[in-house]
Each structure stands twice: as C-alpha cells, then as structure tokens.
Amino acid sequence: MEGLAELHTHLGGSVASDILWSLAHEQGIALPVKDFWEFDRLVTVSDPRGVANLDALDQIYHWTELIQSSPIAVERSVHAAIGGAYRSQGITTLELRFNPMKRNRGGERDLDHIILAAIRGLDRAGLEYPQVRAGLILMMDRTFTAEQNSIIVEKAIVWAPRGVVGVDIAGPRPGGGRYDYRQVVPMVEEARAAGLGVTIHVGEEGGDMGRDEIAEVVESLRPDRIGHGILAAADPELMTALRDAEIVLEICPTSNLLTKALPDEAALRDTFRAFVEYGVEFTIATDGPEMMRTHLKDELELLRRIGALDEDQLAQANRRGHESSFVHGAPVRPRV
C-alpha cells in the first residue's frame, strides 16, 4: 500500500502526552495533577470503554487547547504531529485542523502570531520530512459569534499562500439543540471563492436532528468533505444526496466507538457496508491519534478485522484520502 493519508485529525489530539507535559511546565500552566501518568489520563481517552459523550471529550480538549495556547506551543505541536505521523505510520498526506481562537487565551495572544507559529511548525516539519504533504485547516466554532467565525475565515484566506488549505466548523451546539449551519454560508462561500477546501463537522451524533443537519449542510454549504457524517448511513435519501454531490466523508472509527456515536463494532461494520452499497465516498481517519490512543494503521486493521472493508476497499479509501486532500502537488518548502 502507498503511504497513508490522514485528513481528519485535530491538533489538540495529535500530540504525545510527554510533549504536552513539557509544554505545560515550560509555560507555567497550573495543572490539576502532579504526576505524569495522571496527566496522561487527563489528556487522552484513557478508559477503553470511552467517554460518556462528546461533552466529556470537550473537557479533554480543554486541557490540550490550553496547553497549546502560545506561539511556541503551537509551533512545536504542529512539528511534532507531522513528524510523528510519518515516523510511526508512514503518513505522507496529512491535514491538521485547529481553532486559532481557542489558542490565543481569549484575545490575549495575537491571532496572526498563533497561525504563523503553526506555519513555522509546518515549515520545519517540511524540511525534516520532505516525503509528507501537509497542510493546516482553520476551524470555526458552533459556539462562536458570526463575527468571530468570519475573522477565522479571513485569516485562513490571508495565510493560504503559506500552508492553510481549508476551513471547518465544529464545537458543541449552543444549548444542545440543532445548529443552524446556514449562518456560516457567507464564510464558507468566501473561503471557497478564495480557493480553500471546505469540510464540515456534522452527523456525528444527535439522531434525527443530526440527520437534518447533514441535509442542511449538503444543500446550503455544499462542502467538499464532511467530518464524520455517520448518521447518514440510516437514511437512503441522505446517502444518495452525498453520493450525487460527490462529498467525501472523513470517518473516524475508533473515535466514534469511544464517544458512543456508534454503540459497537457491529454498528460500525453496518455503517461502512451501507456507504459502500450506496456508493458514498469516504476516507479513514483517527480524529486525533494520541488522544484516542490509536493510529491510522490500527483503524485499517479494525475495519479489516470486523469485516467492514476488504483489502481493496481499504486501499481505495486510502487512495481517496490522497486524492481528496486539500493539499495539492508537492509539499511547499520555505526558501532557504
């Protein structure tokens, strides 16, 4: 198999615990634990039974985002994530996504400095690992105001020549109810017009509400890709719409099991078999290998073991990852 492609991984879940531990201490961050192994459990899904729900996962992200809330921490995190992906998994196409506004301490840090630090990490990793095509995706948030999300997209456009390749939106739903994705249509259209890729977190949980959100995203936002989207597997009309729109799903098997988005391996297998049957395109990802205590090779082996995909289908999903990446051509290298 060619090098692996990882298109859906969050910076907050992609950095090893020992590096986060050192970064926290270097910055003088007051942690609730004093022992490294307790810290390791704090910043990962340490219980093999997973977390109760996505809100519990957000509590883990609170700590990783706090620790990454400085230019030096962001630079080292991006550099470590790219190098680690290539060394441990042979990943040669990698997209890292993060929300810069969740790493500037509520406006205390300059947003451009945070983004430029990520780009420096990208550049450094590019020099050390020229085999890897890597890019950054800047994330909007469902709890943010329209103005905040608009600023994030503006920054993505400004820094696109330096390695920002796309935009996304994620985060908790305000009040837990259905999120109106139509409110970010202007931001998404602006990003698309500037040549950036568009991927949207939707359809990970929420039952019928989540399926309604997928339909709204397909119709209103017309993204290139969707993060997760697994709820569509129970709706033939939705799967047909995804197929006809040629939207690629970024599916994260272990993450979906650990967050209870899917109840068990049988449901995971049925989800993939439904997408294959209806011709819905997808690629396989981790969501954050360090936080989920998995790796991309583990994800592929899981799907093979439970009979969700055969060898050819796994290879095809990986190939689709390379082809549907927002990172085009050879890696961009800084001038030296």
N, C-alpha and C positions, 0 to 999 in steps of 0.2 A: 504494500500500500504506500502511496506517496505520503509526503509529510502531512500532518494533521492540520485541520482548520478549526479554530475556536472563535466563534463570532459573538458569543453571549457570556461575558464574564465581567463582573463588577470589580473595580479596583479595590474596594473595601473587602472583597472576599478572595483576592488573588495573591495576597502577600503572606508569607510564612509567619507564624506566631513569634518566632525568635527575632525576626526583623522588626515587627511591630513592638515587641517588648523593648528592644533597644531604642527605637524611635520615641517611645513614650517616656523613657527615662532621660534621654538626651534633651527632651523638650520640657522636662519637669512637670509632666502631666500627673495629677493625683489620681492614682488608680485605687479601686476598691479592694484590691488583693495585693499581697506582698510576695507571693510565691509564683514562680513562672508557670508551674503546671496548673495552678488555679487560673492564671491569666489565659493560658491556652484554652481552658474550658470556657472562659468568658467570651473569647473572640471567635469561637468555632461552634458548629453544631456538634457538640461532644457526645450527646446521648444518641446511640444508634437508632433509637426509636423516633428521633427527630424532635421538632418543636411543636408546640400546640397549634400554631397558626402563623400567618405572615406577620402579625403584630409582634410575636415573640422573636421572629427573625429581625425585625426592625430594631429591636433592643440590642441585638448583637452588632448590627451595623452602626448603632450609635457610638460604640466604642472605637470601631475601626475608622469611622469617619472623623471622630475627634482626634485620634492619634495622627491621622493624615492631614490635619488642618494647619499645615505650614508649607511654604515652598520647598524646603529641603526634604520634608517627609513625603510630599507628593513626588518629587523627582526620584527619590530612592525607591519608592513603591512601584512606580512605573518601570524603572530599570530592573528591579528585582522580579516583577511579574513576567516581563518579556523573557529575560534570561532563564528564569525557572521553567517557563513553558517549553522553551526549546530544549533545555538540558534534560528535563525529566520526561517529556512526552514527544519530542520531535515535532512540536507545533511550528509550522512555517508560515501560517497566516493567522494573525491574532488581532482582534479588536478589543480594546479595553474601554469600558464605559464608566463614567463617574459624573457626579454633580459638583461643579466647582463651588457653587454657593453653599454647599454643605461642608466645605473645607476652608472657608475664609472667616470662620468664627463670627458669623452674623454681621459681616461687613468690616470687621477689624483688620482683615488682610485684604489687600488689593486683588480683585478677581483676575486681572491680567497676569499678575505675578504667579498666582496659583496655576493658571493654564500654561504659562510659559515654563514653569517648573516641570509640568508633565511633559511638555515638548522636549525639554532638556533630557529628561529620563528616556524619552523615545529616541532621541539622537544618540545618546550614549550607548543604549542597547543596540542601536543600528550599527554602530562601529564594531561592537564586540560580537554581534550575531548577524552578520550580513545575509544569512540564509533566511531570515524572518522578514516577511512583510507585515508591518504593524501599523495600527492607526488608533486614534482616540475618538470616542463618541461622547459628546457632552449631553448630559441629561437634564431635562426639565423635571418638575415635580408636581404631582397632583395636589399637594397642599400649598403650592406657591400661588401668588397673585399673577395675573396676566402680565403685569409689568416685569416681574421677576423672570418669568419664563421667556419673555421677549428679549430680555437682556442676555440670557444664556444663549439663545439662538444667534443674536447679534455677535456675541463673542465667538461662537463656532464659525461664523462666516469670516470674521476678521482673521482667525487663526487657521483657516482651512489650508492656506498655502504651506503651512508648517507641519501638517500631520493630523489635524482634526478632520475626520472623514464623514461624520454623521451626527444626527441628533436623535434623542429618545425622550420618553417621559415615563416615569414610574412613581413609586412612593405610595403611602397609604391614601385611601379615599377619605376626604373630609367627611366626618360624621359616619363613615362606614357605608354610606349609600352609593347609588350608582353615580359614576363620574361622567360629566358631560364633556366628552372629548372634542366637541365642536368648538369649544372655546380656544383651543390651540390651533385651529385651522389656519389663521393668519401666520403663525410662527412656522408651522410645517410648510406652508406654501413658500414662505420666504427662504427657508432652508433649501427646499427642493430647487427653487429658481437659481440659487447660488451654486448648485451642483453637489450639494451634500446628500448623503444617503439618509433615509428616514426609516427608523424602526420604532415600534410602539409596544410597550408592555401592556398586554391585555389578555383576558381569557385564561388567567391562571387559576382563579377561584371566583366564587360568587354565584354559581349555579346559573339559573335563567338570567339573572342580572348580568353576569359575566358574558353570557352568550349575546345578550342585547348589545353589550359594549363592543364585542367583536364586530357585529353587524354594522354598528355606527362607525367604527374605525375604518372598516373596509370601504364604506360608502363615502364618508366625509374626509378622511385623511389620506386614503389611497397609499398606504406605506409600501415600501419595497419589501420589508420584512416585519414580522410580529414576534415579540418576545413571549414565548410560551404558547398561548392560543389553544391549549389542550382541550378546553371545554367545547371547541367546535366539533370534536370527534363524535359527539352525541347528536349532532344536527346535520343531516344530509344537505340541507339548503345552504348552510354556512360553509360546509366543506366544498360544495360546488362553487360558491362565490369566491372562496380563497383560491381554488384551482384556476378559475376563469380569470381572476385578477393577477395570477402568477405571483402571489405573495408567498414568500418563504417563511416558514415557522422556525424559530430557534427553540428547540425543545431540550430541556434540562432534566433528564430522567431522575437522577438521584435527588436533586433539589425538590422536584415535585413530590417524591415519596417522603422526604424528610419534613416538608412543610404541610403534609397531609392534603396537598392539592389533588393527589391521586392516592386512594386508600391502600393499594397493594400492587404487587408485581403483575397480577392478572389484569388489573385495570390499566396498568402501563402497557402491557402487551396489546390489549384490545384497542387502546388509543392509537398505537402505531399501525396496527393492522387496518384500522378504519381509514387512516390517512393514506396508506398505500393503496387500499381498494378504490378510494375516490380520486387518486392522483394528486393529492395535496403535497406540495414540495416542502421539505424540511431539512434542517441540518441539526447535528447533535452538539450540545454544549454542556458546560458544568455549572454555570451561574456564578461560580467562584470556587475554584478547586481547593483552596486552603480552608475556607470557612466550611465547605461541605465535606471536607475530608475525602475527596475523591479526585480522580484525574480523568482526562478525556479517554484514555485507554480503558479505564475502569468502566466508563459509561458504555463504550462499544462492547466490552465483554459482557456487561449486564444484559444488554439488548440481545446479544447473541445467545446467552445462556437461557433466557426465558422464552426464546423463540419469537421475539418481536420482529427481528430483521435477520435475514441471512447474510452471508458474506458479501454477495454482490450488492445487496441493498445498503449495507453499511458502507461499502466503498463508494456507492453512488451518493449517499448522504454527505460523506466527507468531500467528495469532488464538488458537490453543490455548495459546500461551505466555501471552498476556494473561489468558485465562480460567482457566488452572490455576495462576496465581501465588498465592502465599500472602499477597500484599499486596492487601488488599481496599479498594475505594472510592477516594476521593480521597486524595492524599498527606497524611500527618499533619504539621501545621505547629506549631512551637513558639509559645507565646504570647509576644507582644512588647508 
